[in-house]
Amino acid sequence: MEMDLDVDVTMDGDVGIIRLSGELDAYTSGHFREVMINTIEKGCKHLVVSLANVEYIDSSGLGALVGGLKRVSERNGRLVLVGARPQVRKVFEITGLERVFPIYRTESEAAESLK
């Protein structure tokens, strides 16, 4: 099955910025999880995950994010989110995860929060 998720990673010092585009679900969350792990292992203490172009997220996607949060927390880092669309933000609100993951409007606001 073709993956319906594009992943772009850039690093800014100890901050990894992961931009997602497409659907973060059972079919794509494994790949996303691998990207997060690799980014952390390359020396990124903090992660900014952009959901601005994510159309859909399910429990597998949420689980991958929680796993990433656990991994950066073990290194005294943080994971923050950027630009969740209304339908994606609603999933965070329903699950209560909006209290766990700060969601910023822009990447610059998110990066500034990590300083």
ZADO-1210 file (C-alpha; in nm, 4 decimals, padded with zeros to 6 digits):
<atoms>
<atom x="00.0000" y="00.0000" z="00.0000" code="MET" pos="1"/>
<atom x="00.1284" y="00.3458" z="-00.0870" code="GLU" pos="2"/>
<atom x="00.1918" y="00.5750" z="00.2067" code="MET" pos="3"/>
<atom x="-00.0315" y="00.8783" z="00.2199" code="ASP" pos="4"/>
<atom x="00.2116" y="01.0771" z="00.4335" code="LEU" pos="5"/>
<atom x="00.4994" y="01.2975" z="00.3228" code="ASP" pos="6"/>
<atom x="00.7631" y="01.3732" z="00.5851" code="VAL" pos="7"/>
<atom x="01.0176" y="01.6543" z="00.5668" code="ASP" pos="8"/>
<atom x="01.2800" y="01.7005" z="00.8373" code="VAL" pos="9"/>
<atom x="01.5062" y="01.9958" z="00.9039" code="THR" pos="10"/>
<atom x="01.7322" y="02.0557" z="01.2012" code="MET" pos="11"/>
<atom x="01.8015" y="02.3861" z="01.3698" code="ASP" pos="12"/>
<atom x="02.0639" y="02.3256" z="01.6358" code="GLY" pos="13"/>
<atom x="01.9112" y="02.0849" z="01.8881" code="ASP" pos="14"/>
<atom x="01.5590" y="02.1330" z="01.7482" code="VAL" pos="15"/>
<atom x="01.4251" y="01.8922" z="01.4873" code="GLY" pos="16"/>
<atom x="01.1404" y="02.0248" z="01.2754" code="ILE" pos="17"/>
<atom x="00.9241" y="01.7530" z="01.1212" code="ILE" pos="18"/>
<atom x="00.6668" y="01.8677" z="00.8656" code="ARG" pos="19"/>
<atom x="00.3941" y="01.6178" z="00.7863" code="LEU" pos="20"/>
<atom x="00.1592" y="01.6249" z="00.4910" code="SER" pos="21"/>
<atom x="-00.1242" y="01.3772" z="00.4372" code="GLY" pos="22"/>
<atom x="-00.2738" y="01.1243" z="00.6762" code="GLU" pos="23"/>
<atom x="-00.1188" y="01.0107" z="01.0035" code="LEU" pos="24"/>
<atom x="-00.2818" y="00.6734" z="01.0630" code="ASP" pos="25"/>
<atom x="-00.2165" y="00.3032" z="01.1144" code="ALA" pos="26"/>
<atom x="-00.0506" y="00.2762" z="00.7721" code="TYR" pos="27"/>
<atom x="00.1839" y="00.5738" z="00.8114" code="THR" pos="28"/>
<atom x="00.2517" y="00.6097" z="01.1843" code="SER" pos="29"/>
<atom x="00.5320" y="00.3492" z="01.1840" code="GLY" pos="30"/>
<atom x="00.7283" y="00.5492" z="00.9275" code="HIS" pos="31"/>
<atom x="00.6664" y="00.8705" z="01.1217" code="PHE" pos="32"/>
<atom x="00.7843" y="00.7016" z="01.4433" code="ARG" pos="33"/>
<atom x="01.1087" y="00.5931" z="01.2702" code="GLU" pos="34"/>
<atom x="01.1681" y="00.9482" z="01.1464" code="VAL" pos="35"/>
<atom x="01.1224" y="01.0875" z="01.4990" code="MET" pos="36"/>
<atom x="01.3632" y="00.8317" z="01.6466" code="ILE" pos="37"/>
<atom x="01.6258" y="00.9018" z="01.3791" code="ASN" pos="38"/>
<atom x="01.5914" y="01.2775" z="01.4306" code="THR" pos="39"/>
<atom x="01.6384" y="01.2411" z="01.8064" code="ILE" pos="40"/>
<atom x="01.9354" y="01.0071" z="01.7585" code="GLU" pos="41"/>
<atom x="02.1009" y="01.2656" z="01.5315" code="LYS" pos="42"/>
<atom x="02.1186" y="01.4986" z="01.8308" code="GLY" pos="43"/>
<atom x="01.7850" y="01.6793" z="01.8400" code="CYS" pos="44"/>
<atom x="01.6758" y="01.7312" z="02.1986" code="LYS" pos="45"/>
<atom x="01.3449" y="01.8981" z="02.1044" code="HIS" pos="46"/>
<atom x="01.0929" y="01.8249" z="01.8280" code="LEU" pos="47"/>
<atom x="00.8526" y="02.0569" z="01.6500" code="VAL" pos="48"/>
<atom x="00.5943" y="01.8557" z="01.4555" code="VAL" pos="49"/>
<atom x="00.3970" y="02.0515" z="01.1986" code="SER" pos="50"/>
<atom x="00.0456" y="01.9182" z="01.1469" code="LEU" pos="51"/>
<atom x="-00.0526" y="02.2104" z="00.9221" code="ALA" pos="52"/>
<atom x="-00.0933" y="01.9803" z="00.6201" code="ASN" pos="53"/>
<atom x="-00.2257" y="01.6740" z="00.8032" code="VAL" pos="54"/>
<atom x="-00.5801" y="01.5995" z="00.6907" code="GLU" pos="55"/>
<atom x="-00.6491" y="01.3065" z="00.9226" code="TYR" pos="56"/>
<atom x="-00.5036" y="01.1537" z="01.2393" code="ILE" pos="57"/>
<atom x="-00.6141" y="00.8373" z="01.4190" code="ASP" pos="58"/>
<atom x="-00.5149" y="00.6637" z="01.7422" code="SER" pos="59"/>
<atom x="-00.2023" y="00.5166" z="01.5797" code="SER" pos="60"/>
<atom x="-00.0844" y="00.8646" z="01.4876" code="GLY" pos="61"/>
<atom x="-00.1576" y="00.9887" z="01.8387" code="LEU" pos="62"/>
<atom x="00.0317" y="00.6894" z="01.9771" code="GLY" pos="63"/>
<atom x="00.3344" y="00.7745" z="01.7632" code="ALA" pos="64"/>
<atom x="00.3290" y="01.1317" z="01.8950" code="LEU" pos="65"/>
<atom x="00.3026" y="01.0100" z="02.2548" code="VAL" pos="66"/>
<atom x="00.5957" y="00.7737" z="02.1905" code="GLY" pos="67"/>
<atom x="00.8000" y="01.0625" z="02.0506" code="GLY" pos="68"/>
<atom x="00.7113" y="01.2751" z="02.3520" code="LEU" pos="69"/>
<atom x="00.8250" y="00.9981" z="02.5866" code="LYS" pos="70"/>
<atom x="01.1540" y="00.9641" z="02.3992" code="ARG" pos="71"/>
<atom x="01.2390" y="01.3374" z="02.4031" code="VAL" pos="72"/>
<atom x="01.1268" y="01.3660" z="02.7673" code="SER" pos="73"/>
<atom x="01.3819" y="01.0976" z="02.8590" code="GLU" pos="74"/>
<atom x="01.6463" y="01.3405" z="02.7247" code="ARG" pos="75"/>
<atom x="01.4919" y="01.6389" z="02.9054" code="ASN" pos="76"/>
<atom x="01.3517" y="01.7644" z="02.5753" code="GLY" pos="77"/>
<atom x="01.0066" y="01.8727" z="02.4613" code="ARG" pos="78"/>
<atom x="00.7768" y="01.7955" z="02.1709" code="LEU" pos="79"/>
<atom x="00.5428" y="02.0687" z="02.0479" code="VAL" pos="80"/>
<atom x="00.2942" y="02.0810" z="01.7629" code="LEU" pos="81"/>
<atom x="00.2208" y="02.3432" z="01.5002" code="VAL" pos="82"/>
<atom x="-00.0827" y="02.4390" z="01.2985" code="GLY" pos="83"/>
<atom x="-00.3334" y="02.1615" z="01.3525" code="ALA" pos="84"/>
<atom x="-00.6365" y="02.1969" z="01.1246" code="ARG" pos="85"/>
<atom x="-00.9762" y="02.2121" z="01.2998" code="PRO" pos="86"/>
<atom x="-01.0591" y="01.8445" z="01.2333" code="GLN" pos="87"/>
<atom x="-00.7173" y="01.7348" z="01.3661" code="VAL" pos="88"/>
<atom x="-00.7298" y="01.9710" z="01.6645" code="ARG" pos="89"/>
<atom x="-01.0712" y="01.8245" z="01.7535" code="LYS" pos="90"/>
<atom x="-00.9105" y="01.4793" z="01.7922" code="VAL" pos="91"/>
<atom x="-00.6640" y="01.6266" z="02.0430" code="PHE" pos="92"/>
<atom x="-00.9481" y="01.7963" z="02.2307" code="GLU" pos="93"/>
<atom x="-01.1652" y="01.4815" z="02.2418" code="ILE" pos="94"/>
<atom x="-00.8754" y="01.2694" z="02.3720" code="THR" pos="95"/>
<atom x="-00.7541" y="01.5345" z="02.6167" code="GLY" pos="96"/>
<atom x="-00.4133" y="01.5411" z="02.4477" code="LEU" pos="97"/>
<atom x="-00.4341" y="01.9166" z="02.3867" code="GLU" pos="98"/>
<atom x="-00.3298" y="01.9407" z="02.7532" code="ARG" pos="99"/>
<atom x="-00.0252" y="01.7222" z="02.6842" code="VAL" pos="100"/>
<atom x="00.0919" y="01.8736" z="02.3552" code="PHE" pos="101"/>
<atom x="00.1214" y="02.2510" z="02.3218" code="PRO" pos="102"/>
<atom x="-00.0172" y="02.3477" z="01.9791" code="ILE" pos="103"/>
<atom x="00.1245" y="02.6672" z="01.8282" code="TYR" pos="104"/>
<atom x="00.0027" y="02.8618" z="01.5258" code="ARG" pos="105"/>
<atom x="00.3440" y="02.8997" z="01.3595" code="THR" pos="106"/>
<atom x="00.6775" y="02.7189" z="01.3540" code="GLU" pos="107"/>
<atom x="00.8534" y="03.0315" z="01.4777" code="SER" pos="108"/>
<atom x="00.6233" y="03.0491" z="01.7845" code="GLU" pos="109"/>
<atom x="00.6868" y="02.6792" z="01.8504" code="ALA" pos="110"/>
<atom x="01.0644" y="02.7133" z="01.8134" code="ALA" pos="111"/>
<atom x="01.0652" y="03.0194" z="02.0392" code="GLU" pos="112"/>
<atom x="00.8812" y="02.8213" z="02.3087" code="SER" pos="113"/>
<atom x="01.1684" y="02.5725" z="02.3191" code="LEU" pos="114"/>
<atom x="01.4376" y="02.8308" z="02.3987" code="LYS" pos="115"/>
</atoms>
